[in-house]
Amino acid sequence: MKITAIHSKHGGSTRAIATMLLNEIKKQEPGTEADEFTVAGFPSCAGCFTCFAKGEEHCPHYEQVHPVISSIERADVVILDSPTYCMGISGSMQSFLEHLGYRWLLHRPHPAMTSKIGVAISTTGGVGAKGVTKSLGKNFWGWGAAKSYRLAFSVMATNWNDITEEKKLEILRRTEIIARKTVKKAGKAKRGLSKRVTFFMMKRMMKKLDTLPDWFALDKTWWRRYGWIKE
Ligand SMILES: Cc1cc2nc3c(=O)[nH]c(=O)nc-3n(C[C@H](O)[C@H](O)[C@H](O)COP(=O)(O)O)c2cc1C
């Protein structure tokens, strides 16, 4: 199994849980390979629309974001971890995710996404982690991933060492369950009915692309290339 793990920062409680999940998956599925990236310090999306209109290779941050995106495309499982900051996704993760706007369903979803599994992880001092994993999960949905799981924990701590042993046991127990589900489904996951219906609706929309602005032209070519729409 191939995993791409994208961390918000170099340390912290949330990343510690992502590492716990990776270790658990490797224990259950020896031979698992993981590519790990840390997006702290990545530049913010410039909002220039270049990826949509001219192609992602023209993104001003292509050199930095492309290795991560191509790893996602090769992986069976993608892990995104973000601490809860101001009730939302960390700025560094959000900055990275915006670079994948062109990979959302209405634009140029990667065909390999149809069998991928996403795992969204967040910790919070008190509240907000469920909202963060839900927002991360929306990205998996937008990319067209087959399935996603969420791990959200309220830890009441500013670092991993200060988390109580009781809480750490709960984290380990829930992480083991998600690892088991991930190992069972990796490479075999299929989109459920609601995702297939969404894709069908996207197809209908893409057929009307001639009525949409010019910057959709690349998207339409993409949909034709994969035979999702005819001429
Ligand atoms: C800038 C910042 C914003 C935060 N916002 C919240 C918040 O909105 N709600 C909350 O309960 N905890 C909040 N916290 C606490 C963190 O969510 C919590 O300590 C989390 O476990 C940190 O994860 P990390 O160690 O992976 O960075 C915030 C912490 C920081 C540094």
The ligand as a MOL file (V3000), in Angstrom:
LIG
                    3D

  0  0  0     0  0            999 V3000
M  V30 BEGIN CTAB
M  V30 COUNTS 31 33 0 0 0
M  V30 BEGIN ATOM
M  V30 1 C -3.3730 29.8950 16.8540 0
M  V30 2 C -4.1130 28.8770 17.6750 0
M  V30 3 C -5.4930 28.8420 17.6050 0
M  V30 4 C -6.2070 27.9100 18.3620 0
M  V30 5 N -7.5680 27.8810 18.2620 0
M  V30 6 C -8.2790 27.0230 19.0290 0
M  V30 7 C -9.7070 27.0140 18.9530 0
M  V30 8 O -10.3310 27.7340 18.1890 0
M  V30 9 N -10.3760 26.1710 19.7690 0
M  V30 10 C -9.7280 25.3310 20.6490 0
M  V30 11 O -10.3980 24.6240 21.3770 0
M  V30 12 N -8.3640 25.2880 20.6940 0
M  V30 13 C -7.6370 26.1080 19.9020 0
M  V30 14 N -6.2540 26.0790 19.9430 0
M  V30 15 C -5.5750 24.9900 20.6800 0
M  V30 16 C -5.1580 23.8470 19.7190 0
M  V30 17 O -6.2460 23.4760 18.8960 0
M  V30 18 C -4.7050 22.5900 20.4430 0
M  V30 19 O -3.7060 22.8750 21.3760 0
M  V30 20 C -4.2170 21.5450 19.4460 0
M  V30 21 O -4.1210 20.2890 20.0810 0
M  V30 22 C -2.8520 21.9390 18.8640 0
M  V30 23 O -2.4480 20.9400 17.9690 0
M  V30 24 P -0.9240 20.8360 17.4570 0
M  V30 25 O -0.1080 20.4460 18.6760 0
M  V30 26 O -0.9500 19.7770 16.4230 0
M  V30 27 O -0.5860 22.1760 16.9300 0
M  V30 28 C -5.5210 26.9890 19.2000 0
M  V30 29 C -4.1200 27.0400 19.2500 0
M  V30 30 C -3.4140 27.9610 18.4960 0
M  V30 31 C -1.9060 27.9850 18.5360 0
M  V30 END ATOM
M  V30 BEGIN BOND
M  V30 1 1 1 2
M  V30 2 1 2 3
M  V30 3 2 2 30
M  V30 4 2 3 4
M  V30 5 1 4 5
M  V30 6 1 4 28
M  V30 7 2 5 6
M  V30 8 1 6 7
M  V30 9 1 6 13
M  V30 10 2 7 8
M  V30 11 1 7 9
M  V30 12 1 9 10
M  V30 13 2 10 11
M  V30 14 1 10 12
M  V30 15 2 12 13
M  V30 16 1 13 14
M  V30 17 1 14 15
M  V30 18 1 14 28
M  V30 19 1 15 16
M  V30 20 1 16 17
M  V30 21 1 16 18
M  V30 22 1 18 19
M  V30 23 1 18 20
M  V30 24 1 20 21
M  V30 25 1 20 22
M  V30 26 1 22 23
M  V30 27 1 23 24
M  V30 28 2 24 25
M  V30 29 1 24 26
M  V30 30 1 24 27
M  V30 31 2 28 29
M  V30 32 1 29 30
M  V30 33 1 30 31
M  V30 END BOND
M  V30 END CTAB
M  END
